[in-house]
Amino acid sequence: MPLGPRPIVAAHKESRILIIGQAPGTKVHESGVPWDDASGERLRDWLAVTRDQFYDESLFGLVPMGFCYPGRGKSGDLPPRKECQPLWHPPLLKRLKKVRLTLLIGRYAQQFYLPESRKLSLTDVVRDWRSVGPAVVPLPHPSPRNNIWLARNEWFESDLLPFLQAAVASALNS
C-alpha cells in the first residue's frame, strides 16, 4: 500500500443504514474520516442528511470494500484490495443487526453483493434499483468525476433520489 495501512471504517452495532463503498482516497486516508471529501459532501446531499447525522455511528455504518487507500492507477484510484472484504466484512456485518437500509456505492460493492449484476453496466444496475430494494439501493459513486454520468442520467435525480431520501428518512426514524 503506497501510503501504508490505515483502515478507515466506522460502524456501531446500532447502525441503521449501512453504506458500502469502494476504498478511501488520499484525502480520507490523511484525515482518517470516511467520506471526508467532495464525494462525501455529494453523498450527504443525496441522502438529505447533515454531517452530524452522517457521522453518528448509531445511524450510519460506513464500510468500504477495501479499508485502506489502494494506490493510484492510470485513470484514478486502484480498485479496493481484494483481501479486505472476505476477511473483514463477514464478522463486521454479522454484528450490524439493526441495519434497515444498505446502500451499495459503485461497481465493486454492487458486483460483490449483487452477483447477478456482474454482467450489467453500472447504469443498468442503478437504473434497475426498484428490482433490488427496497432494503438495498445501488448507487453510482458520488465522485465529481461522475458529473458526466449524472448529467446523462437525469432519471437518477428525478426518480431514484426522492425514493432514496424517503428510505433514509424512514430508516432513521424507525
JOQUI-V255853 format. One record per helix or strand of 3 or more residues. SS is the DSSP state (2 for helix, 1 for strand). FROM is the first residue (numbers start at 1). TO is the last residue. If there is no record, write none. Layout:
# JOQUI-V255853
{{SS | FROM | TO} {SS | FROM | TO}}
This chain:
# JOQUI-V255853
{{1 | 17 | 23} {2 | 26 | 31} {2 | 38 | 47} {2 | 51 | 54} {1 | 60 | 66} {2 | 82 | 95} {1 | 101 | 105} {2 | 106 | 113} {2 | 115 | 117} {2 | 122 | 127} {2 | 129 | 132} {1 | 136 | 139} {2 | 144 | 152} {2 | 154 | 173}}
